[in-house]
Amino acid sequence: MMAKRALSCASSVFALVGVAMLAPAPAFAQSDDEGGAYAPIIVTAQRRAEAQVDVPITITSLSEETLATANVQELSDIAKVTPGLRFDFASGFFQPTIRGIGTAVTTSGGGGNVGIYIDGFYSPNPLAADFDLVSVESIQVLKGPQGTLFGRNTTGGAILVQTREPSTDGNAFQGQASYGRFSERDLKAYGNVAVSDRVAISVEGQYRAGNGWQHEINTDRDVGDFENWSTRISLKAELSDNVEVLLRYKHASTDDPSQNLTATFVDSELGIGAPLGGVPGTFTTKRREVASGAVPEFFKSNSDVVQGTIRVDLGFADFTSYSQYRSENVDSSIEVDYSGIETQFPGFGFQLGLPNENETWSQEFLLNSKPGTPLQWTAGLFYFQNSDTYVTDLPIPDNNNRIRFGGSGTVVKSYAAFVDATYEVTPQLFVTAGVRYAHDKIDDAYFNTRFLAPVLDLGNGDTFPAPNGIVYLRDFQPEAVEFAKDDRITPRFVIRYKPNEDMSVYASYTKGYKAAIIDVGGTCQNAPYVCNFVKPETIDAFEVGVKYDSRGLSAEFAGFYYDYKDLQISLFEAGTAQIVNAANSEIYGLEGQVNYQVTPAFNLNAGASWVHARYKNFDSAPIYTQCTFFDGTAPTGPCAGFGITYTIVPTDLKNVTMQRTPEFTGFLGARYETELAGGELALSGNLFYSSEFYFGPSGTQFKENGYETLSLRAQWTDPSENYYVALWGDNVTDSKYYTQAQYSNFGIGANWAKPVTYGIELGFKFGG
């Protein structure tokens, strides 16, 4: 029944797209050459500025106004207005999935499947993938593998965030203050100073804090207080008529435990979740309830980012250099038993500290042809290095000290060269071809751990004596590092037909890959301490699409087919995150989106995505099964061990749904403007729907039912357009749904979405 409803909704939205494309353009709109205000949507999906209708990639382009309409405050919120996109997050890890291509991998050297780029710079750390949006001008979500132009780890797609640059056109100042439910405060400010006609400086900052919305049932107090802030300073200088430099520094600080506060997951269909046979009982918690032990959960991070962009007009082409350094440090403590046992036995819960140090260097050189010639091309060189270190420790109750439990680290390097070109065969026919060569290597990988044993035998004849019965093994480098080098070629080929200036029809083939991993956080940690080499994921993607953009109406429609091999899957057990190449998959689907300016005062936008994503063959798929040891006998076999509640039963599966992939997602948004008291009143809303899906790695466990969310906003701007006041609400229907299911040997946890929130916002704006 759910599938039929999803198909019906998808058909309705696709029909809307088709009708909109065939309908006449609004009578009020005029094209630029007629003196009207309309301008085509410009995107940078092919690393150069082009009209979106001419780019043969499915793109969800989100303007500043669209983001405000849907109350988008953080990057993860864009899922509300982007069909086919999910943002799953827990314990600080934010992991986007596009059209079924995503990852639950959380290990040193892992990375995601969707590349996140901010002002042209790659941000690889999943612990820093979600962030508050300040001075954002637009966001572009590119669907499908982007291996040619954006490289490794973009098998699902790429998210391009463009922020405001300093301007020499004049001084500008703007800010806003918001107060909402759960005492949530949000302050933002931006200032631009034109020092001269060639130099400008901008400064921006944000402060967010709140009291949290969850309740700790041991102490009968509310928990989840958070305090986050960031600041960025930018300097832009035109050194000559042909050379421009942009320098930026950003610091951000986060103290937000909300994603570490888990309830107990109970799955009525599978009969698992609670320790006592899956029946909600004494030890379980529910939505808005958490049970902490003697040590509270926390998540704290500090990041420093330095970026330099140089643009040079070479006459025959435009040259851009992107230089970046990122330092991102995290300290966190998470519950890994998820049992709620602390409700009856305080101090019995199992917590794990998970500090992380992440350091990134990247350098890219980009060369773009000048517009106006039949051959348009982009070429580039890319270097990337990421040092990623995890430490695991056990917190001591009633003590600030910790016992070092283990850790792992990886240094990854990547070198690449690429070229992509489009040739105008005729005014209606265009051919695009591109290729990227990349050399990836794991330059260093190690793990260290603490063993409770008199002697540790590594299985190769080497043993380590254990003073006081404890062995502490440090900086052991797995032999698999020697094989972790890879050369990849990722091509792209497109044919595009343009029947008129307002429409394009295209067919494309692209290839992408997700880089190899050394399993330092999993198999390295367990006897016989032989680390798995996890092969790269690969994807071959085929897509056909049609685009239309004219005088207030923009629409896209696409059908796609993916052949997806060697998926990297995480198995969480006994405090480790083992990574395996789990399955081959087949994905196909349909997607459509439309933005229609019905009248000058009324705008509609809608989108829908139907994705049929299946593991074709998933040998030894992990099925989490409860241990039955509450019968008076001691647990044996895989269930033996303190606190072990679940064991993984390998099961061969065929044609089962992929992890974190709802079959249908869709949204409908509207904005209406009218005059009120001499000013402007804007009423807007956004309704998002997702069908059911499974969080579990096998695609058959830990179900989330279909749900919907509704965002509303009413904003009045004064006649001078310098001030505004707004009332807003998110999840106003108070939908109850999970944002993540945490699975391990010790228990199954649930992260719940925030309940209904609402508040008031005041803002001002002077200058450009």
Helices and strands as residue ranges (DSSP letters): H 2-22, G 32-34, E 42-43, E 50-51, G 52-54, E 59-63, H 64-69, G 75-81, E 85-90, E 93-98, E 114-118, E 121-122, G 126-128, E 136-143, E 157-163, E 172-180, G 181-183, E 184-194, E 199-210, E 214-216, E 221-223, E 226-238, E 243-255, G 258-260, E 263-264, E 289-290, E 298-313, E 317-335, G 341-343, E 351-353, E 356-369, E 375-395, E 402-426, E 429-452, E 455-457, E 463-465, G 467-469, E 470-476, G 479-483, E 485-500, E 503-514, E 517-518, G 523-525, E 533-534, E 537-550, E 553-565, E 568-573, E 576-581, E 584-599, E 602-626, G 637-639, E 646-657, E 664-676, E 679-690, E 693-694, E 703-704, E 707-717, E 723-730, E 738-743, E 748-752, E 757-767
